[in-house]
Amino acid sequence: MTDVYKGTAYCVKCKEKQNLEGTISVSDSGRRTAKGVCPVCGTKISTFLPKA
Ligand SMILES: [Zn+2]
C-alpha cells in the first residue's frame, strides 16, 4: 500500500521549496518521509512529515 503525498519539499539544487508529488514511506521508528522528484530540475527530493 502506497500513500501519495502532495505538498512542498526543499530542493537542494534549486535552493528553494518546490511542489512535490511523491510517495510516503514509513521507517521502523514510525517516521514518515515523502519522496519524490523536483518538477523543475528532476532531482530526487524528500521531506519529513509530521506524525499524523
Ligand atoms: Zn529542483
N, CA, C, O and the ligand as a Tripos MOL2 file, in Angstrom:
@<TRIPOS>MOLECULE
protein
  209   207    53     0     0
PROTEIN
NO_CHARGES

@<TRIPOS>ATOM
      1 N           0.8470   -1.2020    0.0000 N.3       1 MET1
      2 CA          0.0000    0.0000    0.0000 C.3       1 MET1
      3 C           0.8730    1.2390    0.0000 C.2       1 MET1
      4 O           1.8040    1.3660    0.7960 O.2       1 MET1
      5 N           0.5610    2.1310   -0.8910 N.am      2 THR2
      6 CA          1.3820    3.3310   -1.0030 C.3       2 THR2
      7 C           0.5200    4.5780   -0.8750 C.2       2 THR2
      8 O          -0.4710    4.7530   -1.5850 O.2       2 THR2
      9 N           0.9220    5.4250    0.0390 N.am      3 ASP3
     10 CA          0.2340    6.7080    0.1790 C.3       3 ASP3
     11 C           0.8910    7.7420   -0.7200 C.2       3 ASP3
     12 O           2.0990    7.7040   -0.9570 O.2       3 ASP3
     13 N           0.0880    8.6550   -1.2120 N.am      4 VAL4
     14 CA          0.6160    9.7080   -2.0760 C.3       4 VAL4
     15 C           0.6710   11.0160   -1.2980 C.2       4 VAL4
     16 O          -0.2680   11.3850   -0.5920 O.2       4 VAL4
     17 N           1.7800   11.6940   -1.4470 N.am      5 TYR5
     18 CA          1.9520   12.9740   -0.7770 C.3       5 TYR5
     19 C           1.9230   14.1080   -1.7830 C.2       5 TYR5
     20 O           2.5990   14.0690   -2.8120 O.2       5 TYR5
     21 N           1.1350   15.1090   -1.4700 N.am      6 LYS6
     22 CA          1.1460   16.3150   -2.2990 C.3       6 LYS6
     23 C           1.4150   17.5020   -1.3960 C.2       6 LYS6
     24 O           0.6590   17.7730   -0.4640 O.2       6 LYS6
     25 N           2.4870   18.1980   -1.6770 N.am      7 GLY7
     26 CA          2.8370   19.3280   -0.8350 C.3       7 GLY7
     27 C           4.1040   19.9610   -1.3600 C.2       7 GLY7
     28 O           4.3210   20.0330   -2.5700 O.2       7 GLY7
     29 N           4.9330   20.4150   -0.4550 N.am      8 THR8
     30 CA          6.1710   21.0290   -0.8810 C.3       8 THR8
     31 C           7.3470   20.3690   -0.1730 C.2       8 THR8
     32 O           7.2130   19.8140    0.9180 O.2       8 THR8
     33 N           8.4810   20.4440   -0.8130 N.am      9 ALA9
     34 CA          9.7120   19.9350   -0.2200 C.3       9 ALA9
     35 C          10.8580   20.8090   -0.7160 C.2       9 ALA9
     36 O          10.8060   21.3850   -1.8030 O.2       9 ALA9
     37 N          11.8910   20.8890    0.1150 N.am     10 TYR10
     38 CA         13.0350   21.7130   -0.2520 C.3      10 TYR10
     39 C          13.9290   20.9820   -1.2420 C.2      10 TYR10
     40 O          14.3450   19.8480   -1.0010 O.2      10 TYR10
     41 N          14.2150   21.6300   -2.3370 N.am     11 CYS11
     42 CA         15.1260   21.0610   -3.3300 C.3      11 CYS11
     43 C          16.5030   21.6930   -3.1450 C.2      11 CYS11
     44 O          16.6490   22.9140   -3.1910 O.2      11 CYS11
     45 N          17.5050   20.8480   -2.9360 N.am     12 VAL12
     46 CA         18.8460   21.3640   -2.6740 C.3      12 VAL12
     47 C          19.4710   21.9500   -3.9310 C.2      12 VAL12
     48 O          20.3750   22.7820   -3.8460 O.2      12 VAL12
     49 N          19.0060   21.5300   -5.0710 N.am     13 LYS13
     50 CA         19.5800   22.0180   -6.3210 C.3      13 LYS13
     51 C          18.9950   23.3810   -6.6920 C.2      13 LYS13
     52 O          19.7210   24.2890   -7.0970 O.2      13 LYS13
     53 N          17.6780   23.5130   -6.5480 N.am     14 CYS14
     54 CA         17.0260   24.7890   -6.8310 C.3      14 CYS14
     55 C          17.2140   25.7670   -5.6690 C.2      14 CYS14
     56 O          17.0570   26.9770   -5.8270 O.2      14 CYS14
     57 N          17.5520   25.2210   -4.5120 N.am     15 LYS15
     58 CA         17.7020   26.0220   -3.2990 C.3      15 LYS15
     59 C          16.4100   26.7460   -2.9340 C.2      15 LYS15
     60 O          16.4300   27.8680   -2.4280 O.2      15 LYS15
     61 N          15.3150   26.0990   -3.1960 N.am     16 GLU16
     62 CA         14.0250   26.6300   -2.7710 C.3      16 GLU16
     63 C          13.0060   25.5040   -2.7190 C.2      16 GLU16
     64 O          13.2340   24.3990   -3.2110 O.2      16 GLU16
     65 N          11.8710   25.8250   -2.1050 N.am     17 LYS17
     66 CA         10.8360   24.8010   -1.9960 C.3      17 LYS17
     67 C          10.1270   24.6320   -3.3250 C.2      17 LYS17
     68 O           9.8400   25.5990   -4.0310 O.2      17 LYS17
     69 N           9.8540   23.3770   -3.6440 N.am     18 GLN18
     70 CA          9.1570   23.0580   -4.8790 C.3      18 GLN18
     71 C           7.9450   22.2050   -4.5620 C.2      18 GLN18
     72 O           7.8720   21.5660   -3.5120 O.2      18 GLN18
     73 N           7.0080   22.2040   -5.4730 N.am     19 ASN19
     74 CA          5.8800   21.3090   -5.3140 C.3      19 ASN19
     75 C           6.3710   19.8770   -5.4110 C.2      19 ASN19
     76 O           7.1720   19.5330   -6.2800 O.2      19 ASN19
     77 N           5.8850   19.0680   -4.5230 N.am     20 LEU20
     78 CA          6.3040   17.6730   -4.5200 C.3      20 LEU20
     79 C           5.0850   16.7640   -4.5610 C.2      20 LEU20
     80 O           4.1540   16.8960   -3.7660 O.2      20 LEU20
     81 N           5.1200   15.8630   -5.4880 N.am     21 GLU21
     82 CA          4.1020   14.8400   -5.5370 C.3      21 GLU21
     83 C           4.8490   13.5200   -5.5000 C.2      21 GLU21
     84 O           5.4940   13.1250   -6.4710 O.2      21 GLU21
     85 N           4.7540   12.8540   -4.3790 N.am     22 GLY22
     86 CA          5.5650   11.6600   -4.2270 C.3      22 GLY22
     87 C           4.8900   10.6160   -3.3810 C.2      22 GLY22
     88 O           3.6910   10.6810   -3.1110 O.2      22 GLY22
     89 N           5.6780    9.6560   -2.9690 N.am     23 THR23
     90 CA          5.1460    8.5610   -2.1790 C.3      23 THR23
     91 C           5.6240    8.6760   -0.7360 C.2      23 THR23
     92 O           6.6940    9.2180   -0.4570 O.2      23 THR23
     93 N           4.8170    8.1620    0.1580 N.am     24 ILE24
     94 CA          5.1380    8.2220    1.5800 C.3      24 ILE24
     95 C           5.6430    6.8600    2.0350 C.2      24 ILE24
     96 O           5.0230    5.8270    1.7820 O.2      24 ILE24
     97 N           6.7770    6.8890    2.7070 N.am     25 SER25
     98 CA          7.2860    5.6600    3.2970 C.3      25 SER25
     99 C           7.4290    5.8610    4.7960 C.2      25 SER25
    100 O           7.6550    6.9760    5.2680 O.2      25 SER25
    101 N           7.2980    4.7890    5.5220 N.am     26 VAL26
    102 CA          7.3750    4.8590    6.9760 C.3      26 VAL26
    103 C           8.5580    4.0430    7.4510 C.2      26 VAL26
    104 O           8.7050    2.8750    7.0900 O.2      26 VAL26
    105 N           9.3980    4.6610    8.2620 N.am     27 SER27
    106 CA         10.5650    3.9530    8.7700 C.3      27 SER27
    107 C          10.1770    3.0620    9.9400 C.2      27 SER27
    108 O           9.0410    3.0990   10.4130 O.2      27 SER27
    109 N          11.1260    2.2640   10.3990 N.am     28 ASP28
    110 CA         10.8630    1.3590   11.5190 C.3      28 ASP28
    111 C          10.4710    2.1140   12.7670 C.2      28 ASP28
    112 O           9.7050    1.6140   13.5910 O.2      28 ASP28
    113 N          10.9930    3.3110   12.9070 N.am     29 SER29
    114 CA         10.6950    4.0940   14.1010 C.3      29 SER29
    115 C           9.3900    4.8670   13.9670 C.2      29 SER29
    116 O           9.0050    5.6050   14.8740 O.2      29 SER29
    117 N           8.7140    4.6980   12.8390 N.am     30 GLY30
    118 CA          7.4230    5.3330   12.6590 C.3      30 GLY30
    119 C           7.4850    6.7040   12.0290 C.2      30 GLY30
    120 O           6.4640    7.3810   11.9120 O.2      30 GLY30
    121 N           8.6700    7.1230   11.6220 N.am     31 ARG31
    122 CA          8.8060    8.4330   10.9950 C.3      31 ARG31
    123 C           8.3970    8.3480    9.5290 C.2      31 ARG31
    124 O           8.8390    7.4700    8.7890 O.2      31 ARG31
    125 N           7.5550    9.2710    9.1410 N.am     32 ARG32
    126 CA          7.0620    9.2440    7.7670 C.3      32 ARG32
    127 C           7.8780   10.1930    6.8910 C.2      32 ARG32
    128 O           8.1600   11.3300    7.2690 O.2      32 ARG32
    129 N           8.2390    9.7080    5.7430 N.am     33 THR33
    130 CA          9.0180   10.5010    4.8090 C.3      33 THR33
    131 C           8.3430   10.4730    3.4420 C.2      33 THR33
    132 O           7.9400    9.4210    2.9480 O.2      33 THR33
    133 N           8.2330   11.6480    2.8490 N.am     34 ALA34
    134 CA          7.6950   11.7220    1.4940 C.3      34 ALA34
    135 C           8.8630   11.8550    0.5250 C.2      34 ALA34
    136 O           9.7630   12.6740    0.7170 O.2      34 ALA34
    137 N           8.8300   11.0330   -0.5180 N.am     35 LYS35
    138 CA          9.9060   11.0690   -1.5030 C.3      35 LYS35
    139 C           9.3290   11.3000   -2.8830 C.2      35 LYS35
    140 O           8.3050   10.7260   -3.2530 O.2      35 LYS35
    141 N          10.0000   12.1470   -3.6320 N.am     36 GLY36
    142 CA          9.5370   12.4170   -4.9800 C.3      36 GLY36
    143 C          10.6460   13.0420   -5.7970 C.2      36 GLY36
    144 O          11.8250   12.9540   -5.4540 O.2      36 GLY36
    145 N          10.2460   13.6690   -6.8770 N.am     37 VAL37
    146 CA         11.2050   14.2690   -7.7890 C.3      37 VAL37
    147 C          10.8390   15.7290   -7.9990 C.2      37 VAL37
    148 O           9.6700   16.0630   -8.1900 O.2      37 VAL37
    149 N          11.8260   16.5840   -7.9640 N.am     38 CYS38
    150 CA         11.6120   18.0040   -8.1930 C.3      38 CYS38
    151 C          11.0670   18.2200   -9.6030 C.2      38 CYS38
    152 O          11.6640   17.7470  -10.5700 O.2      38 CYS38
    153 N           9.9440   18.9240   -9.7360 N.am     39 PRO39
    154 CA          9.3400   19.1340  -11.0530 C.3      39 PRO39
    155 C          10.1630   20.0840  -11.9230 C.2      39 PRO39
    156 O           9.9580   20.1550  -13.1350 O.2      39 PRO39
    157 N          11.0880   20.8090  -11.3090 N.am     40 VAL40
    158 CA         11.8680   21.7890  -12.0670 C.3      40 VAL40
    159 C          13.1570   21.1770  -12.6050 C.2      40 VAL40
    160 O          13.4550   21.2970  -13.7940 O.2      40 VAL40
    161 N          13.9150   20.5250  -11.7380 N.am     41 CYS41
    162 CA         15.2270   20.0490  -12.1560 C.3      41 CYS41
    163 C          15.3400   18.5300  -12.1680 C.2      41 CYS41
    164 O          16.3270   17.9900  -12.6670 O.2      41 CYS41
    165 N          14.3510   17.8380  -11.6300 N.am     42 GLY42
    166 CA         14.3700   16.3810  -11.6990 C.3      42 GLY42
    167 C          15.1830   15.7070  -10.6190 C.2      42 GLY42
    168 O          15.3580   14.4890  -10.6350 O.2      42 GLY42
    169 N          15.6870   16.5010   -9.6700 N.am     43 THR43
    170 CA         16.4510   15.9100   -8.5840 C.3      43 THR43
    171 C          15.5150   15.2220   -7.6000 C.2      43 THR43
    172 O          14.4090   15.6980   -7.3400 O.2      43 THR43
    173 N          15.9650   14.1110   -7.0640 N.am     44 LYS44
    174 CA         15.1700   13.4370   -6.0480 C.3      44 LYS44
    175 C          15.1770   14.2680   -4.7760 C.2      44 LYS44
    176 O          16.2310   14.6720   -4.2850 O.2      44 LYS44
    177 N          14.0040   14.5100   -4.2610 N.am     45 ILE45
    178 CA         13.8940   15.2630   -3.0210 C.3      45 ILE45
    179 C          12.9770   14.5240   -2.0620 C.2      45 ILE45
    180 O          12.1380   13.7190   -2.4670 O.2      45 ILE45
    181 N          13.1570   14.8150   -0.7930 N.am     46 SER46
    182 CA         12.3160   14.1590    0.2030 C.3      46 SER46
    183 C          12.1180   15.1140    1.3690 C.2      46 SER46
    184 O          12.9000   16.0420    1.5750 O.2      46 SER46
    185 N          11.0720   14.8700    2.1140 N.am     47 THR47
    186 CA         10.8020   15.6980    3.2610 C.3      47 THR47
    187 C          10.1790   14.8680    4.3610 C.2      47 THR47
    188 O           9.4220   13.9320    4.1020 O.2      47 THR47
    189 N          10.5060   15.2200    5.5840 N.am     48 PHE48
    190 CA          9.8940   14.5110    6.7010 C.3      48 PHE48
    191 C           8.4910   15.0650    6.9380 C.2      48 PHE48
    192 O           8.2440   16.2620    6.7950 O.2      48 PHE48
    193 N           7.6060   14.1880    7.2930 N.am     49 LEU49
    194 CA          6.2440   14.6000    7.5550 C.3      49 LEU49
    195 C           5.9650   14.5350    9.0540 C.2      49 LEU49
    196 O           6.4850   13.6660    9.7530 O.2      49 LEU49
    197 N           5.1530   15.4470    9.5330 N.am     50 PRO50
    198 CA          4.7750   15.3830   10.9360 C.3      50 PRO50
    199 C           3.9330   14.1440   11.2010 C.2      50 PRO50
    200 O           3.2200   13.6580   10.3240 O.2      50 PRO50
    201 N           4.0290   13.6590   12.3940 N.am     51 LYS51
    202 CA          3.2490   12.4730   12.7230 C.3      51 LYS51
    203 C           1.7590   12.7760   12.6690 C.2      51 LYS51
    204 O           1.3070   13.8400   13.0920 O.2      51 LYS51
    205 N           1.0270   11.8420   12.1520 N.am     52 ALA52
    206 CA         -0.4150   12.0500   11.9980 C.3      52 ALA52
    207 C          -1.0910   12.0500   13.3630 C.2      52 ALA52
    208 O          -2.3090   12.2110   13.4490 O.2      52 ALA52
    209 ZN         14.9310   21.3050   -8.1000 Zn       53 ZN53
@<TRIPOS>BOND
     1     1     2 1
     2     2     3 1
     3     3     4 2
     4     3     5 am
     5     5     6 1
     6     6     7 1
     7     7     8 2
     8     7     9 am
     9     9    10 1
    10    10    11 1
    11    11    12 2
    12    11    13 am
    13    13    14 1
    14    14    15 1
    15    15    16 2
    16    15    17 am
    17    17    18 1
    18    18    19 1
    19    19    20 2
    20    19    21 am
    21    21    22 1
    22    22    23 1
    23    23    24 2
    24    23    25 am
    25    25    26 1
    26    26    27 1
    27    27    28 2
    28    27    29 am
    29    29    30 1
    30    30    31 1
    31    31    32 2
    32    31    33 am
    33    33    34 1
    34    34    35 1
    35    35    36 2
    36    35    37 am
    37    37    38 1
    38    38    39 1
    39    39    40 2
    40    39    41 am
    41    41    42 1
    42    42    43 1
    43    43    44 2
    44    43    45 am
    45    45    46 1
    46    46    47 1
    47    47    48 2
    48    47    49 am
    49    49    50 1
    50    50    51 1
    51    51    52 2
    52    51    53 am
    53    53    54 1
    54    54    55 1
    55    55    56 2
    56    55    57 am
    57    57    58 1
    58    58    59 1
    59    59    60 2
    60    59    61 am
    61    61    62 1
    62    62    63 1
    63    63    64 2
    64    63    65 am
    65    65    66 1
    66    66    67 1
    67    67    68 2
    68    67    69 am
    69    69    70 1
    70    70    71 1
    71    71    72 2
    72    71    73 am
    73    73    74 1
    74    74    75 1
    75    75    76 2
    76    75    77 am
    77    77    78 1
    78    78    79 1
    79    79    80 2
    80    79    81 am
    81    81    82 1
    82    82    83 1
    83    83    84 2
    84    83    85 am
    85    85    86 1
    86    86    87 1
    87    87    88 2
    88    87    89 am
    89    89    90 1
    90    90    91 1
    91    91    92 2
    92    91    93 am
    93    93    94 1
    94    94    95 1
    95    95    96 2
    96    95    97 am
    97    97    98 1
    98    98    99 1
    99    99   100 2
   100    99   101 am
   101   101   102 1
   102   102   103 1
   103   103   104 2
   104   103   105 am
   105   105   106 1
   106   106   107 1
   107   107   108 2
   108   107   109 am
   109   109   110 1
   110   110   111 1
   111   111   112 2
   112   111   113 am
   113   113   114 1
   114   114   115 1
   115   115   116 2
   116   115   117 am
   117   117   118 1
   118   118   119 1
   119   119   120 2
   120   119   121 am
   121   121   122 1
   122   122   123 1
   123   123   124 2
   124   123   125 am
   125   125   126 1
   126   126   127 1
   127   127   128 2
   128   127   129 am
   129   129   130 1
   130   130   131 1
   131   131   132 2
   132   131   133 am
   133   133   134 1
   134   134   135 1
   135   135   136 2
   136   135   137 am
   137   137   138 1
   138   138   139 1
   139   139   140 2
   140   139   141 am
   141   141   142 1
   142   142   143 1
   143   143   144 2
   144   143   145 am
   145   145   146 1
   146   146   147 1
   147   147   148 2
   148   147   149 am
   149   149   150 1
   150   150   151 1
   151   151   152 2
   152   151   153 am
   153   153   154 1
   154   154   155 1
   155   155   156 2
   156   155   157 am
   157   157   158 1
   158   158   159 1
   159   159   160 2
   160   159   161 am
   161   161   162 1
   162   162   163 1
   163   163   164 2
   164   163   165 am
   165   165   166 1
   166   166   167 1
   167   167   168 2
   168   167   169 am
   169   169   170 1
   170   170   171 1
   171   171   172 2
   172   171   173 am
   173   173   174 1
   174   174   175 1
   175   175   176 2
   176   175   177 am
   177   177   178 1
   178   178   179 1
   179   179   180 2
   180   179   181 am
   181   181   182 1
   182   182   183 1
   183   183   184 2
   184   183   185 am
   185   185   186 1
   186   186   187 1
   187   187   188 2
   188   187   189 am
   189   189   190 1
   190   190   191 1
   191   191   192 2
   192   191   193 am
   193   193   194 1
   194   194   195 1
   195   195   196 2
   196   195   197 am
   197   197   198 1
   198   198   199 1
   199   199   200 2
   200   199   201 am
   201   201   202 1
   202   202   203 1
   203   203   204 2
   204   203   205 am
   205   205   206 1
   206   206   207 1
   207   207   208 2
@<TRIPOS>SUBSTRUCTURE
     1 MET1         2 RESIDUE 1 A MET
     2 THR2         6 RESIDUE 1 A THR
     3 ASP3        10 RESIDUE 1 A ASP
     4 VAL4        14 RESIDUE 1 A VAL
     5 TYR5        18 RESIDUE 1 A TYR
     6 LYS6        22 RESIDUE 1 A LYS
     7 GLY7        26 RESIDUE 1 A GLY
     8 THR8        30 RESIDUE 1 A THR
     9 ALA9        34 RESIDUE 1 A ALA
    10 TYR10       38 RESIDUE 1 A TYR
    11 CYS11       42 RESIDUE 1 A CYS
    12 VAL12       46 RESIDUE 1 A VAL
    13 LYS13       50 RESIDUE 1 A LYS
    14 CYS14       54 RESIDUE 1 A CYS
    15 LYS15       58 RESIDUE 1 A LYS
    16 GLU16       62 RESIDUE 1 A GLU
    17 LYS17       66 RESIDUE 1 A LYS
    18 GLN18       70 RESIDUE 1 A GLN
    19 ASN19       74 RESIDUE 1 A ASN
    20 LEU20       78 RESIDUE 1 A LEU
    21 GLU21       82 RESIDUE 1 A GLU
    22 GLY22       86 RESIDUE 1 A GLY
    23 THR23       90 RESIDUE 1 A THR
    24 ILE24       94 RESIDUE 1 A ILE
    25 SER25       98 RESIDUE 1 A SER
    26 VAL26      102 RESIDUE 1 A VAL
    27 SER27      106 RESIDUE 1 A SER
    28 ASP28      110 RESIDUE 1 A ASP
    29 SER29      114 RESIDUE 1 A SER
    30 GLY30      118 RESIDUE 1 A GLY
    31 ARG31      122 RESIDUE 1 A ARG
    32 ARG32      126 RESIDUE 1 A ARG
    33 THR33      130 RESIDUE 1 A THR
    34 ALA34      134 RESIDUE 1 A ALA
    35 LYS35      138 RESIDUE 1 A LYS
    36 GLY36      142 RESIDUE 1 A GLY
    37 VAL37      146 RESIDUE 1 A VAL
    38 CYS38      150 RESIDUE 1 A CYS
    39 PRO39      154 RESIDUE 1 A PRO
    40 VAL40      158 RESIDUE 1 A VAL
    41 CYS41      162 RESIDUE 1 A CYS
    42 GLY42      166 RESIDUE 1 A GLY
    43 THR43      170 RESIDUE 1 A THR
    44 LYS44      174 RESIDUE 1 A LYS
    45 ILE45      178 RESIDUE 1 A ILE
    46 SER46      182 RESIDUE 1 A SER
    47 THR47      186 RESIDUE 1 A THR
    48 PHE48      190 RESIDUE 1 A PHE
    49 LEU49      194 RESIDUE 1 A LEU
    50 PRO50      198 RESIDUE 1 A PRO
    51 LYS51      202 RESIDUE 1 A LYS
    52 ALA52      206 RESIDUE 1 A ALA
    53 ZN53       209 GROUP 0 **** ****
